Amino acid sequence: MGKLSDSEEEKIAQGVRSLVQSHLNLGISTGSRAICHNCGYAKPLIGAVRYGKYRLCNDCAVRYELAKAEGTVKSIEDFVLDE
């Protein structure tokens, strides 16, 4: 794929970040936390994304989606296991 334009990057980031509002609307507690399978930190559950058996915090999910769109990773396993 190659390098994304700034507007393409922003569109992807906004799409993933919009999950925070969706989760709030579903009533997920802002105090709930989950361990991110990529960075290893306990991060807010709101905005976290599940990819099969992996759960990524919102920041790592943005990084994964950008890497996937640029073609630098082929799968979630490549992303999680490469870090």
CYANA upper distance limits for C-alpha pairs under 8 A (distance plus 0.5 A):
  1 MET  CA     69 ALA  CA      7.44
  1 MET  CA     70 GLU  CA      5.61
  1 MET  CA     71 GLY  CA      5.70
  2 GLY  CA     70 GLU  CA      5.43
  2 GLY  CA     71 GLY  CA      6.99
  3 LYS  CA     70 GLU  CA      6.19
  4 LEU  CA      8 GLU  CA      6.35
  4 LEU  CA      9 GLU  CA      6.63
  4 LEU  CA     69 ALA  CA      8.22
  4 LEU  CA     70 GLU  CA      6.84
  5 SER  CA      9 GLU  CA      6.74
  6 ASP  CA     10 GLU  CA      6.61
  7 SER  CA     11 LYS  CA      6.62
  8 GLU  CA     12 ILE  CA      6.86
  9 GLU  CA     13 ALA  CA      6.64
  9 GLU  CA     66 LEU  CA      7.19
 10 GLU  CA     14 GLN  CA      6.45
 11 LYS  CA     15 GLY  CA      6.66
 12 ILE  CA     16 VAL  CA      6.96
 12 ILE  CA     62 VAL  CA      7.77
 12 ILE  CA     65 GLU  CA      7.49
 12 ILE  CA     66 LEU  CA      7.39
 13 ALA  CA     17 ARG  CA      6.52
 13 ALA  CA     62 VAL  CA      6.03
 13 ALA  CA     66 LEU  CA      8.28
 14 GLN  CA     18 SER  CA      6.40
 15 GLY  CA     19 LEU  CA      7.78
 16 VAL  CA     47 GLY  CA      8.01
 16 VAL  CA     58 ASN  CA      7.46
 16 VAL  CA     61 ALA  CA      7.51
 16 VAL  CA     62 VAL  CA      6.57
 17 ARG  CA     21 GLN  CA      8.48
 17 ARG  CA     47 GLY  CA      7.07
 17 ARG  CA     58 ASN  CA      7.19
 17 ARG  CA     62 VAL  CA      8.19
 18 SER  CA     22 SER  CA      7.08
 18 SER  CA     47 GLY  CA      8.06
 19 LEU  CA     23 HIS  CA      6.49
 19 LEU  CA     46 ILE  CA      7.81
 19 LEU  CA     47 GLY  CA      5.28
 19 LEU  CA     48 ALA  CA      8.12
 20 VAL  CA     24 LEU  CA      6.73
 20 VAL  CA     46 ILE  CA      5.69
 20 VAL  CA     47 GLY  CA      4.54
 20 VAL  CA     48 ALA  CA      8.32
 21 GLN  CA     25 ASN  CA      6.64
 21 GLN  CA     47 GLY  CA      8.19
 22 SER  CA     26 LEU  CA      6.85
 22 SER  CA     47 GLY  CA      8.48
 23 HIS  CA     27 GLY  CA      6.99
 23 HIS  CA     28 ILE  CA      6.12
 23 HIS  CA     46 ILE  CA      5.91
 23 HIS  CA     47 GLY  CA      7.00
 24 LEU  CA     28 ILE  CA      6.03
 24 LEU  CA     29 SER  CA      7.79
 24 LEU  CA     30 THR  CA      8.08
 24 LEU  CA     46 ILE  CA      7.30
 28 ILE  CA     32 SER  CA      7.97
 28 ILE  CA     45 LEU  CA      8.16
 28 ILE  CA     46 ILE  CA      6.98
 29 SER  CA     45 LEU  CA      8.39
 29 SER  CA     46 ILE  CA      7.90
 30 THR  CA     44 PRO  CA      7.24
 30 THR  CA     45 LEU  CA      7.88
 30 THR  CA     46 ILE  CA      6.98
 31 GLY  CA     44 PRO  CA      7.35
 31 GLY  CA     45 LEU  CA      8.49
 32 SER  CA     44 PRO  CA      6.39
 32 SER  CA     45 LEU  CA      5.98
 32 SER  CA     46 ILE  CA      8.06
 33 ARG  CA     42 ALA  CA      6.26
 33 ARG  CA     43 LYS  CA      5.71
 33 ARG  CA     44 PRO  CA      4.89
 33 ARG  CA     45 LEU  CA      5.26
 34 ALA  CA     42 ALA  CA      5.66
 34 ALA  CA     43 LYS  CA      6.08
 34 ALA  CA     44 PRO  CA      6.84
 34 ALA  CA     45 LEU  CA      6.02
 34 ALA  CA     57 CYS  CA      8.42
 35 ILE  CA     40 GLY  CA      6.35
 35 ILE  CA     41 TYR  CA      5.93
 35 ILE  CA     42 ALA  CA      4.79
 35 ILE  CA     43 LYS  CA      6.73
 35 ILE  CA     55 ARG  CA      8.17
 35 ILE  CA     56 LEU  CA      8.43
 35 ILE  CA     57 CYS  CA      8.29
 36 CYS  CA     40 GLY  CA      5.49
 36 CYS  CA     41 TYR  CA      6.19
 36 CYS  CA     42 ALA  CA      6.88
 36 CYS  CA     43 LYS  CA      7.26
 36 CYS  CA     55 ARG  CA      6.25
 36 CYS  CA     56 LEU  CA      5.22
 36 CYS  CA     57 CYS  CA      5.78
 37 HIS  CA     54 TYR  CA      6.49
 37 HIS  CA     55 ARG  CA      6.27
 37 HIS  CA     56 LEU  CA      6.31
 37 HIS  CA     80 VAL  CA      7.33
 38 ASN  CA     56 LEU  CA      6.79
 38 ASN  CA     60 CYS  CA      7.31
 38 ASN  CA     79 PHE  CA      8.34
 38 ASN  CA     80 VAL  CA      5.58
 38 ASN  CA     81 LEU  CA      8.37
 38 ASN  CA     83 GLU  CA      7.37
 39 CYS  CA     60 CYS  CA      7.74
 39 CYS  CA     83 GLU  CA      8.39
 43 LYS  CA     57 CYS  CA      6.57
 44 PRO  CA     48 ALA  CA      7.58
 44 PRO  CA     57 CYS  CA      7.70
 45 LEU  CA     57 CYS  CA      7.87
 47 GLY  CA     57 CYS  CA      7.36
 47 GLY  CA     58 ASN  CA      5.70
 48 ALA  CA     55 ARG  CA      7.17
 48 ALA  CA     56 LEU  CA      6.10
 48 ALA  CA     57 CYS  CA      4.95
 48 ALA  CA     58 ASN  CA      5.43
 48 ALA  CA     61 ALA  CA      7.93
 49 VAL  CA     55 ARG  CA      6.07
 49 VAL  CA     56 LEU  CA      5.83
 49 VAL  CA     57 CYS  CA      7.00
 49 VAL  CA     58 ASN  CA      7.24
 49 VAL  CA     61 ALA  CA      6.99
 50 ARG  CA     54 TYR  CA      6.21
 50 ARG  CA     55 ARG  CA      4.78
 50 ARG  CA     56 LEU  CA      6.87
 51 TYR  CA     55 ARG  CA      6.57
 51 TYR  CA     56 LEU  CA      8.21
 51 TYR  CA     76 ILE  CA      7.52
 54 TYR  CA     76 ILE  CA      8.36
 56 LEU  CA     60 CYS  CA      6.24
 56 LEU  CA     61 ALA  CA      5.97
 57 CYS  CA     61 ALA  CA      6.51
 58 ASN  CA     62 VAL  CA      6.72
 59 ASP  CA     63 ARG  CA      6.93
 60 CYS  CA     64 TYR  CA      6.52
 61 ALA  CA     65 GLU  CA      6.56
 62 VAL  CA     66 LEU  CA      6.65
 63 ARG  CA     67 ALA  CA      6.60
 64 TYR  CA     68 LYS  CA      6.48
 64 TYR  CA     76 ILE  CA      8.04
 64 TYR  CA     79 PHE  CA      7.17
 65 GLU  CA     69 ALA  CA      6.57
 66 LEU  CA     70 GLU  CA      6.63
 67 ALA  CA     71 GLY  CA      6.57
 67 ALA  CA     72 THR  CA      5.75
 67 ALA  CA     73 VAL  CA      6.34
 68 LYS  CA     72 THR  CA      6.60
 68 LYS  CA     73 VAL  CA      5.76
 68 LYS  CA     74 LYS  CA      6.84
 68 LYS  CA     75 SER  CA      7.99
 73 VAL  CA     78 ASP  CA      6.49
 73 VAL  CA     79 PHE  CA      6.61
 74 LYS  CA     78 ASP  CA      6.96
 74 LYS  CA     79 PHE  CA      8.46
 75 SER  CA     79 PHE  CA      7.03
 76 ILE  CA     80 VAL  CA      6.60
 77 GLU  CA     81 LEU  CA      6.23
 78 ASP  CA     82 ASP  CA      6.24
 79 PHE  CA     83 GLU  CA      7.12
